[in-house]
């Protein structure tokens, strides 16, 4: 079957693709920028990648007419834009219009459980998208999931941060809100097994784990899995804004995502029972089992996808292509060159930079810079990286974004996502046993120039020490 995939590089999309490939389907995967094709699928015969931005109707003509089914996995919750509801509405409207021009028989949409009378902006937007998709000429199958628990999921990583960092938590009252979490592996089962099942056409189902829990109970069960003793005290006086800042400073989330989560966590997310488990033969795992399974993946360094690798703001369709060649003029540069006696080892070090490995020199200074970035509303160093030694275009490494990663070419290019009065790139490239390390900064106005000269003294030993330790055998 020929299937269209949207949200290709997203948390769910990256986990669904290998299952569909295993089931021998032909996939047409939509990406906003062809520079961000997942490396493991770049030369896969069963996959065709097309450049599509669902915010721009004129790009949708790349979608082939002979697709038979499609997955709608577009989600704007982590976008830093206030009007994410408008973005989701435009995407759904454009998607519906274009798919109506194809042979598509079924669209499968992953939404959220929306059974409470009062919905958050996020859940209200999810419901609006379902209404728009229902206007299509295709059969719509909607799976509405509870909180998704899995390695790399936003909910999992936030709970992990809270539990592992705070022995005692003074928390807002919304921790007593009830929810019904579901393991990510079960979500993928529903999505893949629901394909071409005519009984599910034009139907909507809540999918959830077997337990109804409060967020407080989720934190405490998570702590038990990790063999940690934790005490949680809820207080009624913490405002939504204060709650958002609390999540922002304690966990790896962005402030915009924290704000959306706080808004959603005040709403009960409890599913309506149905026959969907019996129809598809799925027996969802418990919350504890989902957490244990997530840590198995983490310990094996086998995290398939992470919410942190999503681009957290609307970007130009050709964002990666535009920034893949740093500007030559109007920039300050710190260029250092060292002789490499073991190129393979040096390259492996470069591919492991950041995250748990650190930056090979002056890590405490990098941490200070990350803390300063947090104070100014930036991402800080907390995002880490999804894999300890694997990198592909679009990944995050602390407060950098991977623009280009090619081991055969021996080149890695990073783009700064910290708060800066300008733009910054960091490049590593090995040519004929020489490692070229370039830090490039394009200042914005006078403040940008003053910033460069203020940090210049630190560059002298940070970048020099980093280079020496990378080429060290």
ZADO-323312 format. One record per residue (C-alpha): y, z negated, x. Coordinates in nm, 3 decimals. Each point is the difference from the previous one (the first is absolute). Layout:
# residues N
      py      pz      px
       Y       Z       X
...
***
This chain:
# residues 473
      py      pz      px
   0.000   0.000   0.000
   0.350   0.082   0.122
   0.217  -0.313  -0.023
   0.372  -0.057   0.059
   0.090  -0.328   0.173
   0.350  -0.148  -0.020
   0.095  -0.307   0.201
  -0.221   0.138   0.278
   0.129  -0.231   0.276
   0.032  -0.304  -0.229
  -0.214  -0.312  -0.008
  -0.237   0.124  -0.273
   0.008   0.369   0.090
  -0.122  -0.058   0.356
  -0.299  -0.197  -0.135
  -0.086   0.241  -0.282
  -0.006   0.318   0.212
  -0.314  -0.083   0.207
  -0.193  -0.093  -0.317
   0.089   0.332  -0.167
  -0.092   0.189   0.319
  -0.334  -0.178   0.007
  -0.055   0.122  -0.357
   0.053   0.360   0.122
   0.328   0.069  -0.181
   0.264   0.245   0.125
   0.334  -0.179   0.036
   0.359   0.122  -0.011
   0.210  -0.281   0.144
   0.375  -0.026  -0.060
   0.223  -0.129   0.281
   0.378  -0.003   0.014
  -0.004   0.101   0.365
  -0.276   0.203   0.168
   0.073  -0.189   0.320
  -0.164  -0.301  -0.166
  -0.348   0.141  -0.058
  -0.260  -0.273   0.071
  -0.156   0.092   0.334
  -0.357  -0.069  -0.111
   0.030   0.268  -0.269
   0.217   0.256   0.181
  -0.292   0.239   0.066
  -0.222  -0.086  -0.297
  -0.118   0.316  -0.177
  -0.018  -0.173  -0.340
   0.372  -0.092   0.006
   0.311   0.212  -0.036
   0.336  -0.170   0.060
   0.309   0.121  -0.185
   0.361  -0.110   0.038
   0.121  -0.133  -0.334
   0.278  -0.239  -0.100
  -0.033  -0.093  -0.367
   0.369  -0.089  -0.009
   0.073   0.370   0.068
  -0.138   0.235  -0.264
   0.048   0.305   0.222
  -0.267  -0.126   0.246
  -0.271  -0.030  -0.267
  -0.087   0.369  -0.001
  -0.219  -0.075   0.306
  -0.252  -0.160  -0.237
  -0.285   0.250  -0.063
  -0.072   0.110  -0.357
  -0.378  -0.044   0.023
  -0.018  -0.376   0.044
  -0.245  -0.165  -0.242
   0.108  -0.364   0.021
   0.280  -0.209   0.152
   0.071  -0.358   0.103
   0.346  -0.137  -0.067
   0.051  -0.272   0.265
   0.378   0.022   0.045
   0.162  -0.341   0.009
   0.359  -0.101   0.087
  -0.022  -0.381  -0.018
   0.068  -0.046   0.371
   0.296   0.237   0.004
   0.326  -0.158   0.110
   0.184   0.177  -0.279
   0.127  -0.195  -0.302
  -0.091   0.286  -0.231
  -0.372   0.027   0.074
  -0.063   0.034  -0.376
   0.204   0.323   0.000
  -0.189   0.130   0.304
  -0.334  -0.067  -0.170
   0.115   0.169  -0.320
   0.113   0.314   0.187
  -0.327   0.020   0.193
  -0.212  -0.039  -0.313
   0.204   0.256  -0.194
  -0.019   0.258   0.280
  -0.370  -0.065   0.057
  -0.080   0.045  -0.370
   0.199   0.322  -0.022
  -0.172   0.155   0.301
  -0.354  -0.112  -0.082
   0.042   0.154  -0.346
   0.023   0.335   0.181
  -0.344  -0.047   0.159
  -0.363  -0.006  -0.116
  -0.013  -0.379   0.044
  -0.226  -0.163  -0.260
   0.041  -0.369   0.090
   0.263  -0.218   0.169
  -0.095  -0.351   0.112
   0.294  -0.239   0.025
  -0.010  -0.343   0.168
   0.241  -0.237  -0.173
   0.038  -0.374  -0.046
  -0.109  -0.230  -0.282
   0.283  -0.014  -0.256
  -0.119  -0.228  -0.278
   0.275  -0.264   0.007
   0.275   0.033  -0.261
   0.274  -0.021   0.263
  -0.051   0.234   0.297
   0.161   0.001   0.342
   0.196   0.309   0.108
  -0.296   0.102   0.213
  -0.261  -0.028  -0.277
   0.238   0.151  -0.256
   0.043   0.299   0.230
  -0.378   0.036   0.034
  -0.030   0.011  -0.380
   0.277   0.261  -0.022
  -0.182   0.220   0.250
  -0.315  -0.018  -0.212
   0.198   0.109  -0.307
   0.141   0.298   0.191
  -0.341   0.106   0.132
  -0.141  -0.019  -0.351
   0.227   0.292  -0.093
  -0.202   0.233   0.219
  -0.251   0.258  -0.125
  -0.267  -0.161   0.219
  -0.221  -0.297  -0.093
   0.144  -0.322   0.146
  -0.220  -0.288   0.115
   0.198  -0.313   0.086
  -0.144  -0.290   0.195
   0.225  -0.307  -0.011
  -0.075  -0.233   0.288
   0.081  -0.364   0.057
   0.114  -0.133   0.339
  -0.187   0.212   0.258
  -0.167  -0.202   0.278
  -0.109   0.171   0.319
   0.073   0.027   0.370
   0.349   0.137   0.037
   0.103  -0.041  -0.364
   0.344  -0.152  -0.062
  -0.136  -0.289  -0.208
  -0.269  -0.081   0.256
   0.237   0.006   0.299
   0.265  -0.210  -0.178
  -0.254  -0.264  -0.104
  -0.144   0.002   0.351
   0.344  -0.060   0.151
   0.070  -0.290  -0.235
  -0.337  -0.167   0.045
  -0.027   0.040   0.377
   0.361  -0.093   0.079
   0.075  -0.285  -0.240
  -0.221  -0.314  -0.017
   0.230  -0.134  -0.275
   0.175   0.235  -0.243
   0.294  -0.078  -0.225
  -0.034   0.287  -0.243
   0.167   0.140  -0.314
  -0.151  -0.066  -0.341
  -0.120   0.358  -0.041
  -0.297  -0.095   0.219
  -0.146  -0.141  -0.322
   0.004   0.346  -0.162
  -0.348   0.129  -0.085
  -0.137   0.324   0.139
  -0.333   0.181   0.034
  -0.043   0.140   0.354
  -0.235   0.284   0.091
  -0.147   0.107   0.335
   0.124   0.331   0.139
  -0.358   0.124   0.044
  -0.052  -0.039  -0.376
   0.324   0.188  -0.072
  -0.127   0.293   0.210
  -0.329  -0.009  -0.192
   0.179   0.028  -0.334
   0.216   0.288   0.124
  -0.287   0.199   0.149
  -0.261  -0.065  -0.270
   0.248   0.072  -0.281
   0.029   0.362   0.110
  -0.125   0.257  -0.258
  -0.132  -0.265  -0.239
   0.104   0.157  -0.331
  -0.037  -0.333  -0.183
   0.299  -0.126   0.201
   0.229   0.293  -0.087
   0.327  -0.106  -0.163
  -0.099  -0.365   0.037
   0.155  -0.301   0.173
  -0.195  -0.291   0.149
   0.091  -0.329   0.166
  -0.202  -0.052   0.318
  -0.017  -0.350   0.146
  -0.218  -0.254   0.173
  -0.207  -0.256  -0.193
   0.241  -0.295   0.049
   0.331  -0.098  -0.158
   0.194  -0.196   0.262
   0.349  -0.125   0.072
   0.171   0.113   0.320
  -0.027  -0.360   0.117
  -0.378   0.011  -0.044
  -0.010   0.328   0.191
   0.182  -0.162   0.293
  -0.233  -0.301   0.001
  -0.316   0.212  -0.023
   0.130   0.218   0.282
   0.053  -0.316   0.206
  -0.360  -0.112  -0.066
  -0.132   0.335   0.122
   0.202  -0.052   0.319
  -0.115  -0.364   0.031
   0.357  -0.125  -0.027
   0.135  -0.300  -0.190
   0.318   0.083  -0.188
   0.226  -0.194  -0.235
   0.215   0.179  -0.257
   0.286  -0.159  -0.192
   0.170   0.206  -0.271
   0.362  -0.064  -0.093
   0.191   0.131  -0.305
   0.336   0.051   0.171
  -0.067   0.296   0.230
   0.198   0.302  -0.125
  -0.142   0.357   0.018
   0.241   0.082   0.284
  -0.101  -0.311   0.195
  -0.367   0.075  -0.069
   0.049   0.352   0.137
   0.162  -0.130   0.317
  -0.282  -0.254   0.034
  -0.260   0.279  -0.006
   0.211   0.221   0.225
   0.039  -0.253   0.282
  -0.352  -0.146  -0.014
  -0.204   0.319  -0.050
   0.000   0.356   0.133
   0.144   0.150  -0.317
   0.338   0.169  -0.028
   0.267  -0.166  -0.213
  -0.007   0.280  -0.259
  -0.378  -0.030  -0.039
   0.025  -0.380  -0.011
   0.256   0.029  -0.278
  -0.225   0.237  -0.198
  -0.300  -0.229   0.051
   0.189  -0.309  -0.116
   0.109   0.192  -0.309
  -0.360   0.103  -0.070
  -0.158  -0.337   0.078
   0.180  -0.160  -0.293
  -0.208   0.220  -0.232
  -0.363  -0.079  -0.088
  -0.235   0.276   0.117
  -0.317  -0.054  -0.202
  -0.218   0.295  -0.100
  -0.142   0.088  -0.338
  -0.382   0.011  -0.005
  -0.161   0.342  -0.055
  -0.323   0.187   0.066
   0.132   0.172   0.313
  -0.218  -0.207   0.238
  -0.312   0.098  -0.193
   0.104   0.366  -0.038
   0.045   0.043   0.377
  -0.260  -0.254   0.113
   0.246  -0.216   0.197
  -0.028  -0.378   0.043
   0.332  -0.111   0.156
  -0.018  -0.260   0.276
   0.161  -0.343  -0.019
   0.331  -0.082   0.168
  -0.176  -0.195   0.276
  -0.236   0.290   0.066
   0.296   0.240   0.018
   0.176  -0.223   0.257
  -0.318  -0.035   0.207
  -0.053   0.377  -0.006
   0.360   0.054   0.112
  -0.050  -0.225   0.302
  -0.319   0.184   0.091
   0.209   0.318   0.030
   0.269  -0.181   0.199
  -0.253  -0.146   0.245
  -0.155   0.344   0.047
   0.348   0.152   0.051
  -0.092   0.236  -0.284
   0.305  -0.023  -0.226
   0.022   0.341  -0.166
   0.356  -0.030  -0.131
   0.285  -0.250  -0.025
   0.297  -0.033  -0.233
   0.217  -0.053   0.311
  -0.053   0.362   0.106
   0.171   0.128  -0.315
   0.350   0.134   0.054
   0.205  -0.266  -0.182
   0.295   0.214  -0.100
   0.054   0.346  -0.142
   0.012   0.236   0.298
   0.073   0.364   0.058
  -0.299   0.221  -0.061
  -0.005   0.097   0.368
   0.086  -0.346   0.139
  -0.263   0.005   0.274
   0.072   0.359   0.098
   0.373  -0.070   0.028
  -0.043  -0.301   0.228
  -0.292   0.122   0.208
   0.237   0.144   0.259
   0.257  -0.265   0.101
   0.354   0.138   0.038
   0.109   0.110   0.347
   0.374  -0.051  -0.035
   0.217  -0.293  -0.102
  -0.270  -0.251   0.096
  -0.053  -0.285   0.242
  -0.331   0.017   0.187
  -0.216  -0.230   0.208
  -0.251   0.221   0.184
  -0.264  -0.144   0.231
  -0.282   0.176   0.184
  -0.311  -0.146   0.160
  -0.307   0.140   0.174
  -0.322  -0.044  -0.196
  -0.321  -0.045   0.201
  -0.219  -0.027  -0.311
   0.149   0.217  -0.280
  -0.275  -0.088  -0.249
   0.054  -0.374   0.041
   0.378   0.036  -0.017
  -0.032   0.209  -0.315
  -0.224  -0.260  -0.162
   0.261  -0.263   0.080
   0.272   0.211  -0.159
  -0.217   0.052  -0.310
  -0.044  -0.380  -0.028
   0.366  -0.094   0.038
   0.162  -0.245  -0.241
  -0.171  -0.213  -0.264
  -0.248  -0.249   0.145
   0.022   0.164   0.345
   0.375  -0.040   0.035
   0.235   0.212   0.209
  -0.140  -0.070   0.345
   0.311  -0.179   0.123
   0.252  -0.249  -0.136
  -0.177  -0.051  -0.332
   0.217  -0.303  -0.077
   0.308   0.223   0.024
  -0.157   0.249  -0.242
  -0.068  -0.293  -0.234
   0.363  -0.113   0.024
   0.113   0.354  -0.083
  -0.237   0.001  -0.295
   0.137  -0.332  -0.127
   0.357   0.129   0.026
  -0.107   0.306  -0.196
  -0.139  -0.224  -0.275
   0.327  -0.189  -0.025
   0.176   0.331  -0.065
  -0.252   0.100  -0.268
  -0.219   0.218   0.220
  -0.378   0.020   0.033
  -0.032  -0.208   0.318
  -0.319   0.002   0.206
  -0.216  -0.142  -0.278
  -0.157   0.326  -0.117
  -0.216   0.028   0.310
  -0.228   0.300  -0.020
  -0.298   0.105  -0.212
  -0.240   0.073   0.290
  -0.003  -0.157   0.346
  -0.068   0.327   0.183
   0.032   0.284  -0.251
   0.332   0.169  -0.081
   0.097   0.289  -0.221
   0.327   0.147  -0.118
   0.165  -0.218  -0.263
  -0.152  -0.331   0.113
   0.216  -0.302   0.065
  -0.001  -0.189   0.330
   0.207  -0.315  -0.045
   0.353   0.128  -0.069
  -0.079   0.357   0.106
  -0.136   0.296  -0.195
  -0.240   0.245   0.170
   0.155   0.346  -0.009
  -0.251   0.176   0.221
  -0.329  -0.109   0.154
  -0.220   0.246   0.188
  -0.246  -0.130   0.258
  -0.091   0.350   0.119
   0.365   0.064   0.080
   0.029  -0.357   0.134
   0.312  -0.061  -0.208
   0.116  -0.276  -0.233
   0.341  -0.002  -0.169
   0.137  -0.295  -0.198
   0.306  -0.024  -0.225
   0.181  -0.331  -0.051
   0.009  -0.151  -0.350
   0.182  -0.318   0.101
   0.364  -0.048  -0.101
   0.207   0.193   0.253
   0.351   0.147   0.029
  -0.162   0.337   0.067
  -0.343   0.155   0.048
  -0.259  -0.074   0.270
  -0.315   0.165   0.134
  -0.258  -0.122   0.252
  -0.219   0.262   0.165
  -0.300  -0.016   0.232
  -0.137   0.317   0.158
  -0.238   0.058   0.291
   0.043   0.324   0.195
  -0.202   0.068   0.318
  -0.065  -0.369   0.071
   0.360  -0.095  -0.067
   0.089  -0.229  -0.291
   0.341   0.080  -0.148
   0.138  -0.284  -0.208
   0.320   0.080  -0.190
   0.212  -0.226  -0.219
   0.261   0.208  -0.186
   0.284  -0.137  -0.210
   0.245   0.203  -0.208
   0.289  -0.238  -0.078
   0.193  -0.005  -0.324
   0.366  -0.060   0.068
   0.157  -0.247   0.240
  -0.228  -0.286  -0.105
  -0.302   0.208   0.099
   0.138   0.055   0.348
   0.084  -0.369   0.041
  -0.355  -0.085  -0.112
  -0.154   0.223   0.268
   0.202  -0.156   0.279
  -0.077  -0.350  -0.132
  -0.377   0.053   0.022
   0.009   0.214   0.315
  -0.050  -0.297   0.238
  -0.323  -0.091  -0.180
  -0.130   0.357   0.019
   0.003  -0.021   0.379
  -0.294  -0.237   0.018
  -0.162   0.040  -0.345
  -0.061   0.375   0.026
  -0.069  -0.016   0.374
  -0.254  -0.279  -0.048
  -0.161   0.184  -0.291
  -0.043   0.316   0.207
  -0.151  -0.186   0.296
  -0.253  -0.183  -0.216
  -0.105   0.317  -0.183
  -0.078   0.189   0.322
  -0.152  -0.307   0.166
  -0.378   0.043   0.062
***
